[in-house]
Amino acid sequence: MQFKNPEILYFLFLLVIPVLVHLFQLRRFKKEYFTNVRFLRELSMQTRKSSVIKKWLLLAVRLLLLACLIIAFAQPFFKASESNKSGNEMVILLDNSFSMQAKGSRGELLKRAVQDVLENTPETQKISLLTTTGAFYDTDVKSIRADLMAMPYSPVPFRPDFLMAKANAKNPATGKDYVVITDAVGLDDKMVSKLPEGSTAYAITPEAQNKNNVAVDSVYIAQTLDNFYEINVSLQAYGEFENDIPVALYNGKNLIAKTVVKFDTPKKTSPFTIPKKDFHGYVSVSDNSLAYDNTYYFSISKPQKSNVLAIGDAAKNNFLSRIYTEDEFNYTAQELRALDYNSIEKQDAVILNELAEIPQSLVTTLKDFYAKGGNVVIIPAQTATTQNLNTALASFGNITFRGSATGERQITKIAFSHPLYSGVFEKKVNNFQYPKTNTGFVLGNGSQVLTYDDNTPFLASVTNKLGNVYIFSAAINKENSNFQNSPLIVPTFYNMAQNNGKTGISAITIGRSQSLVVDAQLGKDESLSVKGTDASFIPMQQLLDNKVKLSFGDYPETAGNYSITKNDESIKNISFNYPRTESDLSASNPGVLGEFTKASSVETVFNDITSHRTASELWKWFVMGTLLFLLLELFIQKFVK
């Protein structure tokens, strides 16, 4: 027990006053003998004994009364268990990721959390509040009420460790009281850092009532017909759905198709057929759950002919002319000795078809071509050396030829999930007539596309996310291989020549730092802009001769259909979507916050902090004791004889 005014305890010496008064009141009785009055003598003895007991009781009560009064003025108290943390800064970490769109027992989790903070945080309490998209330091709820009420959802996953580090860096000398409000979807042990010394942490984990959810994962072209595209919409269901889910396809604001999907398996594909022309719209589902992943925006540009250049002997290039037809490609074949190097930058794909030696000047040109988003295909000649091939490959990534291989080898495995074969196969094929080669090389590293029966690649690829390099490990002329007679030859070379900027679906995921190369020539002080219905921004851009490389970083903030413009003139449609990282509501993992004190609301947090940091005041009890002894003295005076 401690005292706020310990100097008042010196007044306890005043307790000697009642003792002295009591001693002076103890008179000695003088013996007086009367006549034989025995009964009067007995009565005198009894009266004397009662008087002594009463005086001792009064002395004890008065001493206790005075002691209680003095101690009450000294204000005794018991020190709080966390009194050393009374100067801590209050830091609220609020999860505003998309999973907080889910509905709890009292509405959307984020809106309810904001209401809890506004209603139960004292207006005079200084706080710092951090979210995945913003921060408010050393403020109060009254000052940030409007900002909290209008807080948007964020595609950025909630990382309490990052936010704690951010708050601690702002004011490292002060202890923190962290209040983490999150549904814990997607959290793991790595996202929760150890608390700094002198800090405490509370966890409020609201839970969604309905954890079923349907997300539109992606859209891709399954088949290209003469006048139509067949597109597939990939859907992912989390939880169980008894009813059919409606799926709608919009071009702009116009509804062009609608269907329903029965989720008898978690993953389903919904096909649509659309005209083979510009498309700038979205597909949406209705599932009465999370809203952010119900819409997938995508754009398809009207097909443009791809430019393909084959470098090699004319006789060996004949099979390529049958694949790259005039209606879809601008195909050119040149021999190495007559090659026009200036024509390479105008191509979408360049094929090195069995060159006995690849000159360094060509490698340098192709390296620049690949960096600008071009595709390079390398088919080694039977007479080529591994040294010359590896010198060429060194410019494109960590892929090498390890040596030569003789003897027949069967090509037995297809990487169905590889982007090169996206939409080619409706299902995995097991009874396929696989081709073979007689001689070739052993290829190491790279992403395997086609694989031999000895698990070494026949065809591998590397990418810089703009362009691709495809490398065969053997010559594919008819004397060395029957690959030209295989059904694989057409989709393989057809897709190698495709430029995503001219064909295919344009749908970029926000926050993935993706890039895009567009055909545009910019003058001095000119730049490209990305414009949407409600927002616009200027991305990072790099001039590449007659092309521009755009890097989007974390922009835009809102998913939707946009256009790339130059001087307010649209040159290409593009779409952006939120990452589907918050779609699985069953992935809630509040157990990782095990070291945090669990709380049901912000009010509970403040009550707990107050109870642990407020000293137990005892002076009231001593005042009550003073009054009690005063009443006891009056009782003794009146009723004790």
N, C-alpha and C positions, 0 to 999 in steps of 0.2 A: 504494500500500500504506500502511496506517495501523497504529498500535500502540495497544493498550489500556494498556500501561505503558511509555510512551516514556522515562521517567526511567531505566529499567534500561539503556538504550543507553549511558549514561555508562560502564558497566563495560567497554565496548569498549576503553577505554584500557589495560585489563589485557593487551591483546594485545602490549604492549611487553615484558612479562615473558619470554615464550618467546624473543623476539628477543635480549634481553640475555643470557639464559642461553646461547643459541646462540653469541653472539659471544665469551663468556668461554671456551667450550669449544674454540674454534679456536686451538690451540697452534701455535707456530712450531717447526718441526723444526730441530734442530741438526745441522750437517754433521760427520760422523765418518768419517775415512778409514781404511780397513783395508788389509790386504794385498790383493793382487789377487784379490778374490772378486767377479767381475763378475755372477755369477748371483744372489748375495744382494742386490746393489744393485738389480737389476731387480725382484726380488720386493718390495722395500721401496717402490719407486715405485708399483707396482700397488696395494698395500695402502693406501697413503696416498690415492690417488684414489678408491677405493671408500668409504672412511670419510667423505670430504667429501660425496659424493653422498647417502649415507644420512642424514647430519646435516641436509642441506638438505630432503630429503623429510620427515623427522620434523618439522622446523620448520613446513613448509607444512601438514602434516596437523594439527599441534597448534593452529596459528593458526585453521584452518577449524573444528576441533572446538570450540574455545573461543568463536569467533564464533557458531556455530550454537547453542550452549548459551545464550549471552547473549540472542540474538535470540528464541529460544524462550520465555524468561522474559518478554520484552517483549510477547509474544502479538500477532504481526502478523496482519492480516486485510485483505481487500478489501471495501470498502463495498458493501452490497446496492444493486441498481439501483432499488428502490422503498422504500428505507429511510424516506423521508419520509412514507410511507403506513402505517407500522407501527401508528399509533394510530387507524386507521380503524375505524368501527363496522361490524360484520357485519350486513347486512340481507338477509333471505331473503323474496322475493316469490313466494308459492305460489299457483298458479292452481287454484282449486277450483270452477270453473264446470262446467256439466253435460257439456261435451265431454270432460272428464277422466274420465268414466265409461267411455270406450272402453277396450278391452283391448289392451295391448301384449304383448310377448313374455313378460313376467313377471307378467301380471295387469292389473287396472285401473290406469290411469295415475296417478290421484291416490293410491291406496293404496300403489303402488310408490314414488312420490315421497316420501310421508310416511315410509315405511320407510327410504329412502335418507338422509333428513335425520336420523332418529333413530339410525341405525347409524353414520354417518360424520361426525357433528359431535362434536368433543371435548366431553366433559361439562363441562369447565372453561371452554369458550368462551362468552363473552357474545354473545348474538345478539338481533336484533329480527326477528320473523316476522310478515308481513302477508298477509292473504288478502282476497278481495272482501267478506267478511262480518265480519272481525274482525282484531285486531292484538294482538301480545304484544311488549312493549318491554323491553329490557334484562333478558333472562332467559336461561335455559339449557335444553337439551333435556330434562333430567331433570325440570324443573319443569312443562313443558308437554306431557309425553309423553301423558298421558291425554286432553288436549284435542285433540291432533293425531290420536290413534287414533280418536277419535269425531267427527272433522271432517265436517260435512255438505256436500253439494254445494249450489251456489248458482245461482240463475237470473240473477244479475248478471254481465254479461260482464267478462272480465279486462281491466283497464286499467292496465298498468305505469306509465304516466305519472302517473295519479292516486295510485297507491300510493307512487311515488318522492317526489312532492310532499308526501304525508302524512308519510313518514318523515323527510324533510328539515326539515319544519316542526317536528317534535318535537325535533330536535337539530341546528339549522342550523350550529352552529360546528364540527362534526366531519365529516371526510370519511367517505364511505361505500364499503363493498364490497358491491355489490348482486349477489345470486344470484337470477336469474329462472328459475323452473321452470314451464314452460307448454308446451302442445302448439301454441300460436300460432294456434289456430282463430279466424278473424275479426279478427286483428290487422291494422292498417294503419300507415302511417308516422305518422299523427297521434297514435297511441296510444303512441308511444315518444318520450320527451322527451330532450333533450340532457343528458348527464351533468354534474353540478356539478363544478367544478374540484377536483382532489384525490381524485376518486372513481374507482373501477373497477367494471366490470360483467361478470358471467359469465352465459351463457345455457345452460340445460339444457332441451332440447326433445325429450321423449319422443314417440314416434310410434305411432299406432294401427296394428295389423296389419290389421284389417278396417275399411275406411272406408265400407262399404255401410250404409245406415241408412234406415229408414222412419219418417216422422213423421205423426201425426194433426194436420192443420193447423186444421181448423175443422169445425163442424157447423151446418147451417142447415135451416130448414123450406123444402122445395121446393114443397110443395103442401098446402093445407088442405082436407080432405074433410069430409063431414058428421060422421063418427065417428072419423076417423083423421087422423094427420099423416104425410105422406111426408117423411122427413128424408134429407138427403144428407150423407155423411161425406167430407170432402176429405182425400185422402192424398197425401203427397209422398215420392217415392223418390229417394234419393241413391245413385248407383252402379247396378250391374246386379243384378237378381234373376231367377234362372232358375226358382225354385220359387214356388208360390202362397203368399201371405201371409194367414194367418187373421185375420179381423176379428170381434170379439165385441161385443155391445151388452148392457149391464147396467142394470137399474133397481134402484137400491140394490145389494144383493148378489145379486139374482136375474138369471140369464142369460135373456134373452128372445129373442135372435136371434144367429145366427152365419153367417158366409159366408167366402169366400176371394176374394182379389183377385190377378189376374195383371197384373204391371207391364210391359206392352208399351210404355207411355209413362211418363215420370217422374211425371205427375200423373194420379191416378185418383179417381173418385167412387164410393162404395159406398152404394146406397140402402137404406133400411129403412122399414117401415111400423109405426107404433106407435099405440096407442089415444089418442084425443083427451081426455086427462086429465092430471093432475099427473104429471110425470116428473122424477126426481131421481137421476141415475146417470151413466154414463160409457160411452165406447166405447174399446176397446183393441185393439192389434195385437201380434203376437209376431214379432220380427225378429232376435233374438240379437245385438242391437247396443245402442245407447243406450237406456236405460230411461225417462228422464224425459219423452220426447216420444211414448211409446207409448200414453199414456192421455190422453184429453180428457174433462174433466168438464163437464156441462151440465145445466141445469134448464129445464123447461117448465112454466109454471103453467097450471092449468085456465083455458081462455079466459073472459074477462070481457067484457061488452059495453063498447065504447068510447063515450064521450059526445061527440057532434059537434054543434056549433052553427053554423048558416049564417046570416049577416047579409046581407040584401039583399031585393030585390023578390021577392014570392012567386012570380010567374010565372017568373022566372029561376032560382029555386031548385028547380023541379019535377024537373029531371033528377037532382038530388042525392038526392031521396027514393027514387028507384029503385035507387040504389047502396047507400045506407045503410039496409038493411032491418032490420026489428024483431028478427029472430032474432040479429043480431050487433051492432047499434048502438042506442044511445039517441039518436035524431036529433031535433033541434029546429031550426026555422027561424023567425027573427024579422026584422022590418023594423027599420031603424036608429032610427026615431022611437019605437019601442016597446021598445027593447032594455033588458033587465034586466042591468045591468052586474055585479051580484052573482053572476049565474049563470055568468059566464065562468070563474071560478076552479075550477068543478066539471067543466069540460070537459077532454077529451083533445085535441080539435082545434077550431079556430075558423076558419071560412071567410068572408072578406070578398068577397062576390060582386058585383062591378061596382058599387061605391059611387061615386057621382059625386064625393063629397068624404069623406075620412076625418077625423073630428074628432080634435083633439089629446087629448081625454079618453079616447077609445077607444084611441089609440096608447099612452098611458101605462098603461092597464090591460093591454093586450096585451103590452107590454114586460115587465111583472111576471109575466104568465102564461107567457111564453116562457122567462124565467129560471128558472121552477120546473119546466120540462120539458114544457111544452105545445107543440103544433104549430100554426103559423099559416099559412093559405093566403090569398094576396092575388091576386085576379083584377081587373085594372084595368077601369074603365068606359071606353067609347069617348070619353066627354066629360070624363074626368078630366084634370087638368093635371099636368105633370111636376113642378112645384114642390110641389104637395100630396102626390104620391106619394113624392117624395124626402124630404120632411119626415117622412113615416111610416117610410120604410125606414131613415132614419138611426138609429133606435132599435134596429135589428136587425143592423147590421154594415155592412161596406164594399161596398154594392151600390146602384146608382143607375140611374135611367132617363135616358138621354142625349138623348132627343128623340123625336118621333113618326115613324112610318113609314107611308107610304101605298103602295097597290099590293099585289097578291097575292104571298104568300110561302109556299113549300112547307116543311113540317116534314120533314126528310129524314134526321135522325140521332138515334139513341137511345143514351144512355149505359148500355149493358147492365150495366156494373160498378157503377153507382150503387146505393147501399143501397135506394133507393126501388123498384128493380126486382129486388131479390134474390129468386131463386127463381121469377120470373115467366116467364123465357124459358129453355127447355132449351138453346138454341143461338142464335147470332147470326142474325138474319133479314135477308135482303137484298131479298127481293121483297115487302116489306110495303107495304100501301096507306096511304101517309102522308097526314095531314090538311093543311089549309092555313088561312090567315087572310087577310082583306082589308085591314084597317087595324090599327094597333097602335103599339107603342113600341119603341125600341131599348134593350135592357137590357145593362148592363155589369157585369163582375165576377160573383162567385158561381160555384158549382159547376154546370156545365151538365148538365141532365137530358135535355131535348129541344132540338134545334138546327135552325134554319132552313138553307136551302141557301146562304145568305150567311155562314154560320158565326156568326151572332148567336143568342143563346139565346131559345127560345120559353118554356122553363121552366127556372128556375135555383133553387138552394137555398143556404142558409147554415145553420150549426148551431153550437150552443154545447156539443155533446156530451150535452146533456140533452134539448133540444127542437130542432125544425127550423122554418125559415121557407121556404115555397115561394112563388115569385113567377112569375106568368105575365106575358108581355110584351104580351098582347093579350086582348081580351074573347073569350069562347068561346060567346057566344050563337049561335043558329043563323043569324042574319042576318049575322054577321061571320065565322063559322068553321064548318067541318064536324067539329070535334074531338069534339062530342058523339056523332057517328055512328061515330067511330073505335073499333076494339077496344082502343085504349090508354086510353080514358076510365075504364073500370072498375078495372083494376089501379092506375092512377095515383091516383085519388081514394081507392080502398080503402086503399092503403098509406099515404097521407098522414094518414089518421085513426087509424092504429095507434099505440098507446102501448107502447113496449118493456117498460114495467113490468107491463103487463097481458097482452100477447101476445108471442109470439116466444120465442127462446132466450136464457136468461140464462147467459152465460159471459164472465167478466171476466179479462183478462190481468194477472197480477201485475206490479207495477212500472210500469204505464202511467198511474198517477194518474187512473184512471177514477172517475166518479161515478155515482150512482144515486138516483133520487127514488122514495120509497115513500109510500103512503098511510098515515099514522099521525099521531095527535095525542098529544103528550107534555105531561105536567104538569111542574110544578116539580121539579127534581132527578131527572127521569126521562131515560133515554137508551136507545138501541137497541144491542144487542150482536150480533155475528156469531159463531156457534158452530158448530164442526165436531166430528168424532169425537174428535180428540186435542188440539184447540187452540181458543181463543176470543180475541176482541179486541173493543175498542170503537173503531169508526172515528170520524173527524171527522164531525160532523153539524151541519147548519144547519136551523133550524126555518123552514118556509115555510107558515104558517097551518095547514092541515090535512094538510100533507105534510112530509116530512123528507128533506133532501138528504144523502146519505152519500158521503164521499170516502175512498177506501181507501189512497191513497198506495202504499207498498211492501208493504202487508200484504194477506193473511196471508203467512207465510213458506213454508207448505206448500200445494201444490195439493190440491184436493178439493172435495167437496160440503159446503156450509155452509147455515145457516139464519139469517135475520135475526129476532131475537127481541126481544120487549118483555115484561119481567117474566117471563122464562122461557117465554113463549108465542110460538110461531113465527107470524110474519106473512107471511113470504115465503122461498122457497127460492132459493139463489144458488150459483153454482159459480165456482171460480177455477182458472186454468191458468197454467203457466209459459210465458213467451215462447219461441218456437221459434228463438232466435237462435244456438243452438249445434248445430243438427242436421246441418249439412253438414260432415262431417269432412274432406272434400277441400279445404276452404277454409283449410287450415293454411298459414300464411305466415311461416315462420321467417326468411325473408330480411330482414324489417324489423328484425331484431335483429342486423344485420350488423356494427354497431360493438361488439357485445358479444363477449367472448372465449368461444368455444364450449367446452363441457365435457360429458363423458359422465356424470358423477356428482358428488355433493357431495364425495366423497373427492378427486376430481381437482382440484376448486376449492381445497380446503385445501392440497393438495400444491403447487399452482402458486403460491399466495400465500406459502407457507413458503419455496419456492425463490427467489422474487424479493425477499423481505424479510429473509432470513437472511444475515448476513455470512459470507464464505468464510474460515474460520479456517485460518491457515497454521502455527501453532506446532507442530502434530503433525509436519508435514513437516520442520521444523528439529530436532525431537527425533530423528526418524529419521535426519537427516543427522549429528547428534552421534554416534549409535550407529555409523553407518557409518564415520565417520572414526576412531572408537575402535578398531573392528575392523581398519581399515586400518593404524593405528599398530602394533597387535600383529603384524600380518602383516609389516610392514617390519622390526620389531625381530627377528623370528624368522628371516626368510628372506633379508633383504638383509644381505650381509656388508660 
